[in-house]
Amino acid sequence: MMLRSFYTRHLSSTLYSYTKHHSLPRTTACSITGATSFLIPPSQRSHSTATVEQSVSNHNNRLRLVEDDYCNDHSTSFPPLVGQAMNDLALETIQEYRNAHMMNSKTAALLLRQWVSLFRPRRVLEIGTFTGYSTIAMASALRGQDSDLISLEKDPGPLLLAERYLVQAGLSDKVTLLQGDALESLSILAKDQVQFDMIFLDADKGSYIKYYDTILENNMLTDEGMILVDNVLYFGQVHRVAGYHEDQPTPASKNINRVARKVDAFNKHVKHDNRVQSIILPLFDGLTIIKKA
Ligand SMILES: C[S@@+](CC[C@H](N)C(=O)[O-])C[C@H]1O[C@@H](n2cnc3c(N)ncnc32)[C@H](O)[C@@H]1O
């Protein structure tokens, strides 16, 4: 598929992502009232935390999975229409994708929703849509007619799910899905001088430095904007490959260690970059919050 030249509603043309067989329907967001709880029982969830548990020991309850459930149960739920769409999306993702663990956790999605609610970004960028779990969470909190979210994903398959569930959630008018290599999409956005108030970086970890540098070098982050980066403590292994001592480290696979080294390189890159101020939080799989210095 060709990525079409990008223009936003606020620039000279309309634009968006097209896959070969479909284009995004753009509907009006539905009004949403009330609240519902997340319907997938813990045993069927296949989010990052559960996968980490299968890959890395949960010795001493280090992953806090039960606390995670408690946090979900005691946080404000998504509105019914949105919550149901995310629930259905999660179930279908688990059924259809062997790598369903890439989907964000519910607690992380609630945090992203909270972030958008607090900081009220006009324009949000997500790098790494997968089936759209975080996309829906963030879009559900966008307010204002001119606020929107662009999400980048190379794989057309999961985008079909994302598109369908965005419609179900009544949020497709807020979201643009761009299919293609994220670096290429970023360079097109950069050429059009598009800036973002909030950027959620959640694609291939080995390219994090490239995405980050492309964003900063092309001034794609507004002065008050923030970048949130997921998986920066990758399976609890990043501090270990960085040489931080633990008495009884749990061994991880070669592949996890290989990615953990790349994530460590990214974390060091950000730490030594005097253009920004950053903090790494040990939330979920690790989340970095970055703002301009
Ligand atoms: C961890 S998943 C994203 C999860 C998603 N944010 C969510 O909340 O469910 C990472 C995604 O990045 C995509 N990806 C990897 N490399 C990419 C690239 N070069 N360009 C665009 N997308 C890429 C993968 O196909 C995958 O769907």
Residues whose N, C-alpha, C, O or C-beta is under 5 A from the ligand:
A	BS01	LIG	M102 M103 N104 G128 T129 F130 T131 G132 Y133 S134 L152 E153 K154 D155 G180 D181 A182 D202 A203 D204
